[in-house]
Amino acid sequence: HPCVRDEVSGVSLVGLPALQALLYHCQYFQHVGLSASNCYCGRYTFYIQPRVGSHCGPRLQESASSDSENSLWLSGRNPPAPTVNSSRPSSSLSTSSTVIRDSRPHSPKAPSPLSMTQDTPVSRLMAQGQSDTDTSNSITSQDSRQGEPLAVEPVVKVTPDLLTAHCGLLTNLLAILPDFTLTAIRHNQLLQALASLVALGSVEKCLTELKTPNILPGEREDIKRQFVTILQFLSSFSKLLQSYVTVSEEPIGQMDFLKKLLSSLVAVLMLDTNGLDAGTRDVVCMCWVDVFMLLATLVKRDGSAAHPSVCAALGRHWRAFAGTLSVCVNERFAQPLLHTVALQFLCTVFTEETKSRSQEVTTSNSKYVRSLSDVLNSPSASELCELLLQSFEKRTTQDPLKKLTARALMTLLACSPTAQNYAVKAGLIDTCVEQLKQTHTQLHLESVRPSKASHRKKEEGYLKEVKLTVEILRSALYCNDECKVVATDAHLTQALNALWPWLLLDDATMEAVLELLCVYTANCTTACSSLCGSGPGLVPGSKSSSTSSLMHSVMKLASALAPDNSIIQNLAFSLLANLVMSRDCRCLLQKNNFLQAFLSVPVPKAAGVKATSVSSGWSLLGLWLRLLASLSFTEDGQQSILRLTGALELLADLAPHRRHALLTLQNLCFCPANKSHVIANDKAMKVLLSCLESKVMETRCMGASAIWALLHNNQRAKTALKCPSVRLRIEKAHTIAKKDADSNQEHMNTYLLECLENISQLLNT
């Protein structure tokens, strides 16, 4: 362990505090900044031999940069010839034991990252240090230097190898002294200084020269040495920046140097390795590993800040990047680590791209998103899909890369309709459904065998395969009606229904299947009908379609007792909310008297209704209200709700605090057959009128819309609402809405004013 000791007080520091004291004393972080500002990345170096009192130009020596020491060189005289076993200078600090004396050692004039405010023994330990083996030598040398006139300023020359080592040390310091190192890096702006050295021009020039024929062998070695040195620096700096981003809480968007740096880092991934020897290609691949990991970390940390720049660079140079991907997954050359990080990078970028599809993109970022979106909607997406499919299909279940390849394929399918269409033509959906059927056969055979010792283990393995298969299917069907038709024709529902008894034994696989069914049935009535037994492959009215359909199983799952916030129960209700868009499914709900269970759901007392609604969006009551809201968008669904004795009163009680209850109540007002029931219910009418006085704009709009719907072509409603107290509340709401509409022309304000004006007009007729 490092140790420093103050000889005056006898105070010693050991371990990390001692290391911190040494870093303060050496002013290490200032040295890193000085090194970065004086780095020479050229291929050849020259020695400068200034003379006292005369002006003399440098004497050139054609020497490879690696011939110099990989360190900071202060030159005031001819440099010593480098040797293989170079010893450490006698003035360097010991890392094992350091003694602090009263004398202050010579140090650079750059400011310390943190000023010391107290001159206590511990403060002196943190501010100064001197090697116990070199104390006398150092003092003597300082005295002798003080007597000599300073003839010339020292010439500083730094090689990229030194900065590579600095980046490695800084990365380690971030791991063991995160707060201290973060503060010092920010104070000295080390990342900005190091990032300024990332220039792809010299790398691309070296790569071009290496591929040039008829080049002298010695010169080729010099070029290769420069090429490798720069790439090693890029690797080390990428690791440092990744560690910094992981440890730091600084927003990515506030790192101004990142935008330009990201483009350069992505450009590194475009380097063409064809024609390089194995050793040089390995260096390029290791650099790619570190760059892939850094970019994935940045996008995960803050997609809104990093994703646009990464997408812009990828979109501009996708053809070259596709070549890199083919190298990464090529069995001949690819290293497992490179293959892994490349797939992880694709997963991260495509996941963020999928999120952006459902979000409104700002004007400043739209050009970046479009650049990658154009690629994902072009034949390039089909080529990438083909590459991933081939890699996935030739891997065994035991191969760790199979699951990661599947994950990359899923994220690509979810954000690229072109890739989905290619996958359909390649038979991916049919293959997946057939795989489910074969797995069911295997599970059935295992269940009837007398030996039970290995049965459970094999069953778990089969269910893992089912989970992976349905996850791929979910991405393949996402927002693609054509793919859903293919899945229906392949009898996806029947395959899942056959597996249901085994799905009940494994929650993770059941969750994956329910998520697939939610995607499959979204805005697709044909898919919904297939779940209730009236789809292709089943005879309508048969025993199978009436008593053992997949929808029956889902209803049982939703109505079963489950712990609070059960993911499976939440998914089951979400699936039912999709299914009620189909008339066949609504009829099945009605026939099985499923909705009757809503009346027995525990309802909190009035004082706790609001608190419950805020704390648990997945509570059983909340799940039921979401289902009823979906059901209320159709007339026969509204009739099913009103047939439940006491349902209208319960909805009225919940409406002031539950959005979905108010939405259901509003929808009931639009059906002519329901208006008399709502008007006759005093509690429901009071709730709708009270909505006009709400501070929430959406609630006011829903209440006004419901009252307008009740008054339309309904004389009984006009009579009930013409009383002075009601008209006064409506006029007051109209006055407030008019003021709001004048000051704010948003759509909701305009709609509210329109509703109230029509209400006033109808009441005056």
C-alpha positions in Angstrom: 0.0 0.0 0.0 1.3 3.5 -0.7 2.3 5.4 2.4 3.2 9.1 3.0 4.5 10.5 6.3 5.0 14.1 7.7 8.3 14.1 9.6 7.4 17.2 11.6 4.2 15.8 13.1 4.7 12.1 12.5 1.3 11.8 10.8 1.1 9.1 8.2 -1.5 8.3 5.5 -1.8 4.8 4.1 -3.8 3.4 1.2 -6.2 5.5 -0.8 -5.7 8.7 1.3 -1.9 8.3 0.6 -2.5 7.9 -3.1 -4.7 11.0 -3.0 -1.9 12.9 -1.3 0.6 11.7 -3.9 -1.6 12.8 -6.7 -2.0 16.3 -5.1 1.7 16.6 -4.6 2.7 15.5 -8.1 -0.1 17.7 -9.6 -0.8 14.7 -11.7 -4.0 15.9 -13.3 -2.3 19.2 -14.4 0.5 17.0 -16.0 -2.1 15.1 -18.0 -3.6 18.3 -19.3 -0.1 19.6 -20.2 0.7 16.3 -21.9 -2.5 16.4 -24.0 -1.8 20.0 -25.1 1.7 19.0 -26.2 1.0 15.6 -27.9 2.7 14.9 -31.2 0.8 12.4 -33.3 3.0 12.5 -36.3 4.9 9.6 -37.8 8.4 11.0 -37.4 9.9 13.0 -34.6 12.9 15.3 -34.5 15.3 16.4 -31.7 15.6 20.1 -30.9 19.0 21.2 -29.7 18.8 24.9 -28.8 22.0 26.7 -27.9 22.5 29.5 -25.4 22.8 32.9 -27.0 22.3 31.7 -30.5 19.4 30.9 -32.8 19.7 27.5 -34.3 17.1 25.5 -36.2 16.3 21.9 -35.2 18.4 19.1 -36.3 16.2 16.5 -38.0 16.6 12.9 -37.4 14.3 10.4 -39.2 13.3 8.3 -36.2 10.1 6.5 -35.6 7.9 7.9 -32.8 8.1 4.6 -31.0 11.9 5.0 -30.7 11.3 7.8 -28.2 10.5 7.1 -24.6 6.7 6.7 -24.1 6.8 9.5 -21.6 7.0 13.3 -21.2 10.4 14.4 -22.4 11.8 17.7 -21.1 14.8 18.5 -23.4 17.4 21.2 -22.8 20.3 19.2 -24.2 20.9 16.2 -26.4 18.6 13.4 -25.4 20.1 10.2 -24.2 19.9 7.3 -26.5 17.0 5.1 -25.6 17.8 1.7 -24.1 15.7 -1.4 -23.7 16.0 -1.4 -19.9 15.6 2.3 -19.2 15.8 3.0 -15.5 13.5 5.3 -13.7 14.9 8.8 -13.1 16.2 9.3 -9.6 13.9 12.3 -9.1 10.7 10.3 -9.6 8.4 9.7 -6.7 8.3 6.4 -4.8 4.9 4.8 -4.8 5.6 2.7 -1.8 6.8 5.2 0.8 7.1 8.9 0.8 8.4 11.2 3.5 7.2 14.8 3.7 9.8 17.4 4.8 9.6 21.1 5.3 11.2 21.8 1.9 8.8 22.3 -1.0 9.7 20.4 -4.1 9.7 22.0 -7.6 6.3 21.6 -9.3 4.6 23.0 -12.4 2.9 26.4 -12.0 -0.5 25.1 -13.0 -3.2 25.5 -10.3 -4.1 22.6 -8.0 -7.6 21.1 -8.6 -8.6 21.7 -5.0 -7.0 24.4 -2.8 -5.9 23.4 0.7 -7.2 25.9 3.2 -5.6 24.6 6.4 -1.9 24.1 7.1 -2.4 21.1 9.4 -0.1 18.0 9.2 -2.7 16.2 7.2 -3.1 19.2 4.9 0.6 19.3 4.3 0.5 15.6 3.5 -2.2 16.2 0.9 -0.3 19.2 -0.5 3.3 18.0 -0.7 5.4 14.9 -0.8 9.0 13.8 -1.3 10.6 10.5 -1.9 12.5 9.2 1.2 15.1 7.7 -1.0 15.7 10.8 -3.0 15.3 13.6 -0.5 18.9 14.7 -0.3 19.5 14.2 -4.0 16.4 16.3 -4.8 17.4 19.1 -2.4 21.0 19.1 -3.7 19.8 19.2 -7.3 17.4 22.0 -6.6 20.1 24.0 -4.9 22.4 23.5 -7.9 19.7 24.4 -10.3 19.0 27.6 -8.4 22.6 28.6 -9.0 22.5 28.0 -12.7 21.1 30.5 -15.1 18.1 29.2 -17.1 19.5 29.4 -20.6 16.5 27.9 -22.5 12.9 27.0 -21.9 12.4 23.2 -21.8 11.0 21.7 -25.0 8.0 19.4 -24.3 7.2 16.4 -26.6 4.6 13.8 -25.7 3.8 10.6 -27.6 0.3 9.1 -27.9 1.6 6.1 -26.0 1.9 8.2 -22.9 -1.6 9.5 -23.2 -2.8 5.9 -23.7 -1.2 5.1 -20.3 -2.7 8.3 -18.7 -6.2 7.2 -19.9 -5.7 3.8 -18.4 -4.6 5.2 -15.1 -7.5 7.7 -15.0 -9.9 4.9 -15.7 -8.5 3.0 -12.7 -8.6 6.1 -10.5 -12.3 6.6 -11.4 -12.9 3.0 -10.1 -11.1 3.5 -6.7 -11.5 7.3 -6.1 -14.6 8.3 -8.1 -15.5 11.6 -6.5 -11.9 12.9 -6.2 -11.1 11.9 -9.8 -14.3 13.3 -11.3 -13.7 16.6 -9.6 -10.1 16.8 -10.9 -11.1 15.7 -14.4 -13.8 18.4 -14.6 -11.6 21.1 -13.1 -8.7 20.5 -15.5 -11.0 19.8 -18.5 -9.1 16.7 -19.3 -11.8 15.0 -21.4 -12.0 18.1 -23.6 -8.2 18.1 -24.0 -8.0 14.4 -24.8 -11.1 14.5 -27.1 -9.4 17.2 -29.2 -6.7 14.6 -30.1 -9.3 12.3 -31.7 -8.8 13.1 -35.4 -9.6 10.4 -38.0 -7.6 12.1 -40.7 -4.3 10.5 -39.7 -5.9 7.1 -39.2 -7.5 7.1 -42.6 -4.3 8.3 -44.2 -2.3 5.5 -42.6 -4.9 2.9 -43.7 -4.8 4.2 -47.2 -1.0 4.1 -47.2 -0.9 0.6 -45.8 -3.0 -0.6 -48.7 -0.8 1.1 -51.3 1.4 -1.4 -53.3 5.1 -0.9 -53.9 5.8 0.7 -50.5 9.2 0.1 -48.9 9.1 -2.5 -46.0 10.7 -0.1 -43.5 8.2 2.6 -44.3 5.3 0.2 -44.1 6.4 -0.7 -40.6 6.6 3.0 -39.6 3.1 3.5 -41.0 1.7 0.5 -39.2 3.3 1.6 -35.9 1.7 5.0 -36.2 -1.7 3.4 -37.1 -1.6 1.0 -34.2 -0.5 3.7 -31.7 -3.4 6.0 -32.6 -5.9 3.2 -32.4 -4.6 2.1 -29.0 -5.0 5.7 -27.8 -8.6 5.7 -29.1 -9.3 2.5 -27.3 -7.9 3.7 -24.0 -9.7 7.1 -24.3 -13.0 5.3 -25.1 -12.6 3.2 -21.9 -11.9 6.3 -19.9 -14.9 8.2 -21.3 -17.2 5.2 -20.7 -16.0 5.0 -17.1 -16.6 8.7 -16.6 -20.1 8.6 -18.1 -20.9 5.6 -15.9 -19.7 7.2 -12.7 -20.7 10.8 -13.3 -24.2 12.2 -13.0 -23.4 15.0 -15.4 -26.0 15.2 -18.2 -24.7 14.0 -21.6 -26.3 17.0 -23.3 -24.0 19.3 -21.3 -20.8 17.7 -22.6 -20.3 20.1 -25.5 -17.3 18.2 -26.9 -19.4 15.0 -27.4 -21.3 16.0 -30.5 -18.2 16.2 -32.7 -16.6 13.4 -30.9 -19.5 11.0 -31.5 -19.2 11.5 -35.3 -15.5 10.7 -35.1 -16.1 7.6 -33.0 -18.7 6.3 -35.3 -16.3 6.9 -38.2 -13.8 4.6 -36.5 -16.4 1.8 -37.0 -16.3 2.4 -40.8 -12.6 1.5 -41.2 -12.1 -1.1 -43.9 -9.9 -4.0 -42.6 -9.6 -5.8 -45.9 -5.9 -6.3 -46.8 -4.6 -5.8 -43.3 -2.4 -8.4 -41.6 -3.8 -10.4 -38.7 -2.0 -8.4 -36.0 -3.1 -5.0 -37.3 -6.7 -6.2 -37.9 -6.8 -7.5 -34.3 -5.9 -4.0 -33.1 -8.7 -2.5 -35.2 -11.1 -5.0 -33.8 -10.2 -4.3 -30.2 -10.6 -0.6 -30.9 -14.1 -1.3 -32.3 -14.9 -3.2 -29.1 -14.2 -0.2 -26.9 -16.0 2.2 -29.3 -19.0 0.0 -29.5 -19.2 -0.2 -25.7 -18.8 3.5 -25.3 -21.5 4.4 -27.8 -23.9 1.9 -26.3 -23.3 3.3 -22.8 -23.9 6.9 -24.1 -27.1 6.0 -25.8 -28.4 4.0 -22.8 -27.5 6.8 -20.4 -29.2 9.6 -22.4 -30.8 8.6 -25.7 -32.2 12.0 -26.4 -28.7 13.6 -26.3 -26.5 10.8 -27.9 -28.9 8.9 -30.1 -29.5 11.7 -32.7 -25.8 12.2 -33.4 -25.1 8.5 -33.6 -28.0 8.0 -35.9 -26.8 10.8 -38.1 -23.4 9.3 -38.5 -24.8 5.8 -39.1 -27.3 7.0 -41.7 -24.6 8.9 -43.7 -22.2 5.9 -43.8 -24.5 2.9 -43.4 -22.9 1.0 -46.3 -19.5 1.1 -44.7 -21.0 0.3 -41.3 -22.7 -2.8 -42.7 -19.3 -4.0 -43.9 -18.1 -3.6 -40.3 -21.0 -5.6 -39.0 -20.3 -8.4 -41.4 -16.8 -8.5 -40.1 -18.0 -8.6 -36.5 -20.3 -11.6 -37.1 -18.0 -13.4 -39.5 -16.9 -16.8 -38.0 -13.4 -16.6 -39.6 -12.3 -13.3 -38.1 -14.8 -12.3 -35.4 -13.7 -12.4 -31.8 -16.5 -13.4 -29.4 -16.2 -10.2 -27.5 -16.4 -8.1 -30.6 -19.4 -10.1 -31.8 -21.1 -9.5 -28.4 -20.6 -5.8 -28.1 -21.6 -5.2 -31.8 -24.9 -7.0 -31.2 -25.4 -5.1 -27.9 -24.8 -1.8 -29.7 -27.4 -2.7 -32.4 -29.9 -3.6 -29.6 -29.4 -0.3 -27.9 -29.6 1.9 -31.0 -32.7 0.1 -32.5 -34.5 0.1 -29.1 -34.1 3.9 -29.0 -35.2 4.1 -32.6 -38.4 2.2 -31.8 -39.1 4.6 -29.0 -38.7 7.5 -31.3 -41.3 6.0 -33.7 -44.1 6.6 -31.2 -42.8 10.0 -30.0 -43.0 13.4 -31.7 -39.5 14.3 -32.9 -38.4 17.9 -32.5 -37.4 19.9 -35.5 -33.8 20.1 -34.5 -33.5 16.3 -34.2 -35.7 15.2 -37.0 -32.9 15.2 -39.6 -30.9 12.8 -37.5 -33.8 10.4 -36.9 -34.8 10.4 -40.6 -31.3 9.5 -41.6 -31.4 6.1 -39.8 -35.1 5.7 -40.5 -34.4 6.0 -44.2 -31.9 3.2 -43.9 -34.4 1.0 -41.9 -37.0 1.5 -44.6 -34.6 0.7 -47.4 -33.2 -2.6 -48.8 -30.3 -2.2 -46.4 -32.6 -3.3 -43.6 -33.4 -6.4 -45.5 -29.7 -7.2 -45.9 -29.1 -6.7 -42.1 -32.1 -8.9 -41.3 -30.7 -11.6 -43.6 -27.3 -11.4 -41.9 -28.8 -11.7 -38.4 -31.2 -14.5 -39.5 -28.4 -16.5 -40.9 -26.3 -16.1 -37.8 -29.3 -17.0 -35.6 -30.3 -20.1 -37.5 -26.9 -21.7 -37.5 -26.3 -21.4 -33.8 -27.3 -24.0 -31.3 -29.4 -23.4 -28.2 -26.3 -23.7 -26.0 -24.5 -21.0 -27.9 -24.5 -17.8 -25.7 -24.5 -15.7 -28.9 -27.8 -17.2 -30.1 -29.9 -15.3 -27.5 -28.1 -12.1 -28.1 -28.4 -12.5 -31.9 -32.1 -13.0 -31.4 -32.3 -9.9 -29.3 -30.7 -7.8 -32.0 -33.0 -9.4 -34.6 -36.0 -8.5 -32.4 -35.0 -4.8 -32.0 -34.4 -4.5 -35.8 -37.8 -6.0 -36.6 -39.6 -3.7 -34.1 -38.3 -0.6 -35.8 -38.1 -1.6 -39.4 -41.2 -2.6 -41.5 -38.9 -3.5 -44.3 -37.1 -6.0 -42.1 -40.4 -7.4 -41.0 -41.5 -7.9 -44.6 -38.2 -9.6 -45.4 -38.6 -11.9 -42.4 -42.1 -12.9 -43.6 -40.8 -13.7 -47.0 -38.0 -15.7 -45.5 -40.6 -17.8 -43.6 -39.7 -16.5 -40.1 -43.3 -16.4 -38.8 -44.2 -19.8 -40.2 -41.0 -21.3 -38.8 -41.7 -19.8 -35.3 -45.2 -21.2 -35.2 -44.0 -24.6 -36.4 -41.4 -24.5 -33.7 -44.1 -23.9 -31.1 -46.1 -26.9 -32.4 -43.0 -29.1 -32.2 -42.2 -27.9 -28.7 -45.8 -28.8 -27.6 -45.3 -32.3 -29.1 -42.0 -32.7 -27.1 -43.6 -31.5 -23.9 -46.5 -33.8 -24.3 -44.2 -36.8 -24.9 -42.2 -35.9 -21.8 -45.3 -35.7 -19.7 -46.4 -39.2 -20.4 -43.0 -40.9 -19.9 -42.7 -42.8 -16.6 -39.3 -41.3 -15.7 -39.8 -38.0 -13.9 -36.1 -37.4 -12.8 -35.1 -35.3 -15.7 -38.6 -34.3 -16.8 -38.6 -30.9 -15.0 -35.2 -29.9 -16.3 -36.2 -30.7 -19.9 -39.5 -28.9 -19.5 -37.6 -25.8 -18.3 -35.4 -26.0 -21.4 -38.4 -26.3 -23.7 -40.2 -23.4 -22.1 -37.1 -21.2 -22.5 -37.2 -22.0 -26.2 -40.9 -21.1 -26.3 -40.1 -17.7 -24.6 -37.5 -16.9 -27.1 -39.7 -17.9 -30.0 -42.7 -15.8 -28.9 -40.5 -12.8 -28.3 -39.2 -12.9 -31.9 -42.8 -13.3 -33.1 -43.9 -10.2 -31.0 -41.3 -8.0 -32.8 -42.2 -9.5 -36.2 -45.9 -8.7 -35.7 -45.4 -5.2 -34.1 -47.6 -2.7 -36.0 -47.7 -4.8 -39.1 -51.1 -6.0 -40.3 -49.7 -8.1 -43.1 -47.5 -10.0 -40.7 -50.5 -10.5 -38.4 -52.5 -12.1 -41.3 -49.6 -14.5 -41.9 -49.6 -15.4 -38.2 -53.3 -16.0 -38.3 -53.0 -18.2 -41.4 -50.3 -20.2 -39.6 -52.7 -20.9 -36.7 -50.7 -19.0 -34.1 -53.6 -19.0 -31.6 -54.1 -22.7 -31.7 -50.4 -23.4 -31.1 -50.4 -21.1 -28.0 -53.7 -22.6 -26.8 -52.1 -26.1 -26.9 -49.2 -24.9 -24.8 -51.4 -23.1 -22.2 -51.2 -25.9 -19.5 -47.4 -25.6 -19.5 -47.5 -21.8 -19.6 -49.4 -21.7 -16.4 -46.4 -23.3 -14.7 -43.9 -20.6 -15.8 -44.6 -17.0 -15.1 -41.8 -15.6 -17.3 -43.0 -17.5 -20.4 -46.6 -16.6 -19.7 -45.7 -12.9 -19.6 -43.9 -13.3 -22.9 -47.0 -15.0 -24.5 -49.4 -12.4 -23.1 -47.2 -9.6 -24.5 -47.2 -11.3 -27.9 -51.0 -11.6 -27.8 -51.4 -8.0 -26.9 -49.3 -7.0 -29.9 -51.0 -9.5 -32.1 -54.6 -8.3 -31.3 -53.9 -4.6 -31.3 -56.2 -3.0 -33.9 -56.7 -6.3 -35.6 -60.2 -7.8 -35.4 -59.2 -10.9 -37.3 -56.6 -11.7 -34.7 -59.1 -11.0 -31.9 -61.7 -13.3 -33.4 -59.1 -16.1 -33.6 -58.7 -15.9 -29.9 -62.4 -16.5 -29.1 -62.5 -19.6 -31.3 -64.0 -18.2 -34.5 -60.8 -17.9 -36.4 -59.3 -20.1 -39.1 -58.9 -23.7 -38.3 -61.9 -23.9 -35.9 -65.5 -24.7 -36.7 -67.9 -22.0 -35.3 -70.2 -23.4 -32.7 -68.1 -26.5 -32.0 -67.2 -27.5 -28.4 -63.7 -26.4 -28.9 -64.7 -22.9 -30.0 -67.3 -22.4 -27.3 -65.7 -23.8 -24.1 -61.9 -24.1 -24.5 -60.9 -21.1 -26.6 -57.8 -19.1 -25.8 -60.0 -16.2 -24.7 -61.6 -18.4 -22.1 -58.2 -19.1 -20.7 -57.4 -15.4 -20.6 -60.6 -14.6 -18.8 -59.8 -17.3 -16.1 -56.4 -15.8 -15.7 -57.8 -12.3 -15.3 -60.4 -13.3 -12.7 -58.1 -15.5 -10.7 -56.8 -14.3 -7.3 -53.4 -12.6 -7.8 -51.1 -10.5 -5.7 -51.2 -6.7 -6.0 -49.5 -5.3 -9.1 -49.4 -8.8 -10.7 -47.8 -8.4 -14.1 -49.6 -11.4 -15.5 -53.0 -10.1 -14.4 -52.2 -6.7 -15.8 -51.3 -8.2 -19.1 -54.4 -10.4 -19.1 -56.7 -7.3 -18.6 -54.7 -5.4 -21.3 -55.3 -8.2 -23.7 -59.0 -8.3 -22.9 -59.1 -4.5 -23.5 -57.9 -5.3 -27.0 -60.2 -8.1 -27.5 -63.4 -6.2 -26.7 -62.9 -4.3 -30.0 -64.2 -7.5 -31.6 -67.9 -8.2 -31.6 -67.2 -11.9 -31.2 -65.2 -11.3 -28.1 -67.8 -9.0 -26.6 -70.4 -11.6 -27.1 -68.2 -14.2 -25.4 -67.7 -11.8 -22.4 -71.5 -11.4 -22.2 -72.2 -15.2 -22.5 -69.8 -16.0 -19.7 -71.1 -13.3 -17.4 -67.5 -12.1 -16.9 -68.4 -8.5 -16.3 -70.4 -9.4 -13.2 -67.2 -9.8 -11.3 -66.7 -6.0 -11.5 -69.4 -5.4 -8.9 -67.5 -7.5 -6.3 -64.1 -5.7 -6.8 -63.0 -4.1 -3.5 -63.6 -0.4 -3.7 -61.8 2.0 -1.2 -63.9 4.4 0.8 -64.4 7.8 -0.6 -61.7 9.4 1.4 -59.1 6.9 0.1 -60.2 6.7 -3.5 -57.9 9.4 -4.8 -54.9 8.1 -2.9 -55.4 4.6 -4.2 -55.7 5.8 -7.8 -52.4 7.6 -7.5 -50.4 5.0 -5.8 -51.4 1.9 -7.8 -52.1 2.1 -11.5 -52.2 -1.7 -11.6 -54.7 -2.2 -8.8 -57.5 -4.6 -9.6 -60.0 -1.8 -9.6 -57.9 0.2 -12.0 -57.6 -2.8 -14.4 -61.4 -3.3 -14.4 -62.0 0.4 -15.1 -59.6 0.4 -18.1 -61.4 -2.7 -19.5 -64.8 -1.0 -19.0 -63.6 2.2 -20.7 -62.5 0.1 -23.8 -65.8 -1.7 -23.7 -67.8 1.5 -23.6 -66.6 2.6 -27.1 -69.2 0.3 -28.7 -73.0 0.4 -28.2 -73.4 -3.3 -27.4 -70.5 -2.9 -24.9 -72.3 0.0 -23.2 -75.5 -2.1 -23.0 -73.4 -4.8 -21.3 -72.2 -2.3 -18.7 -75.7 -0.9 -18.0 -77.1 -4.5 -17.5 -74.9 -4.8 -14.4 -77.1 -3.7 -11.5 -75.4 -0.9 -9.6 -72.7 -0.4 -12.2 -73.8 3.1 -13.1 -73.8 4.2 -9.4 -70.4 2.7 -8.8 -69.0 4.5 -11.9 -70.5 7.8 -10.6 -68.8 7.3 -7.2 -65.5 6.6 -8.8 -65.6 9.2 -11.6 -64.4 12.2 -9.5 -61.1 10.5 -8.8 -60.7 7.9 -11.6 -60.2 9.0 -15.2 -61.3 5.8 -16.7 -64.5 5.8 -14.7 -65.3 9.3 -15.9 -64.4 8.3 -19.5 -66.8 5.3 -19.3 -69.6 7.5 -17.9 -69.0 10.1 -20.7 -69.2 7.4 -23.4 -72.5 6.1 -22.0 -74.0 9.5 -22.6 -73.5 9.2 -26.4 -75.8 6.3 -27.0 -79.5 7.3 -27.3 -80.7 4.1 -25.6 -78.6 5.0 -22.5 -79.5 8.6 -22.0 -82.6 8.0 -20.0 -80.7 5.8 -17.5 -78.0 8.5 -17.0 -80.5 11.4 -16.7 -82.5 9.4 -14.1 -79.4 8.8 -12.0 -79.0 11.9 -9.8 -75.5 10.9 -8.7 -74.3 10.6 -12.3 -75.7 14.0 -13.2 -74.2 15.7 -10.2 -70.8 14.3 -11.1 -71.0 15.5 -14.7 -72.0 19.0 -13.6 -69.3 19.1 -11.0 -66.8 18.4 -13.8 -67.5 21.9 -15.2 -65.9 23.4 -12.1 -62.8 21.2 -12.1 -59.3 22.8 -12.4 -58.2 20.1 -14.8 -59.0 21.0 -18.4 -59.5 17.4 -19.5 -62.0 16.8 -16.8 -64.0 19.9 -17.8 -64.0 18.9 -21.4 -65.2 15.4 -20.6 -68.0 16.8 -18.4 -69.1 19.4 -21.0 -69.0 16.8 -23.8 -71.1 14.4 -21.9 -73.8 17.0 -21.1 -73.9 18.2 -24.7 -74.4 14.6 -25.8 -77.3 14.1 -23.3 -79.0 17.3 -24.5 -78.7 16.4 -28.2 -82.2 15.3 -29.5 -83.4 14.6 -25.9 -86.2 16.7 -24.6 -86.1 15.0 -21.2 -82.5 16.1 -20.7 -83.4 19.7 -21.6 -86.2 19.7 -19.0 -84.0 18.3 -16.3 -81.2 20.8 -16.9 -83.2 24.0 -17.3 -83.4 24.6 -13.6 -81.8 28.0 -12.6 -79.0 26.5 -10.5 -77.8 24.3 -13.3 -78.0 27.0 -15.9 -76.0 29.3 -13.6 -73.2 26.8 -13.3 -73.2 26.3 -17.0 -73.0 30.1 -17.7 -70.2 30.5 -15.2 -68.2 27.7 -16.8 -68.9 29.3 -20.2 -67.6 32.6 -19.1 -64.4 31.1 -17.7 -63.9 29.0 -20.8 -64.3 32.1 -23.1 -61.6 33.9 -21.2 -59.3 30.9 -21.4 -59.9 30.5 -25.1 -59.1 34.1 -25.7 -55.8 33.9 -23.9 -54.8 30.4 -25.0 -55.8 29.0 -28.4 -55.0 25.4 -27.6 -57.3 22.7 -29.1 -58.7 21.6 -25.8 -59.7 25.2 -24.8 -61.4 25.7 -28.1 -63.3 22.3 -27.8 -64.5 23.1 -24.3 -65.8 26.5 -25.5 -67.6 24.8 -28.4 -69.3 22.3 -26.0 -70.5 25.0 -23.6 -71.8 27.2 -26.4 -73.8 24.3 -27.8 -75.1 23.5 -24.3 -76.3 27.1 -23.8 -77.9 27.1 -27.2 -79.8 23.9 -26.6 -81.0 25.0 -23.2 -82.3 28.3 -24.7 -84.4 26.5 -27.4 
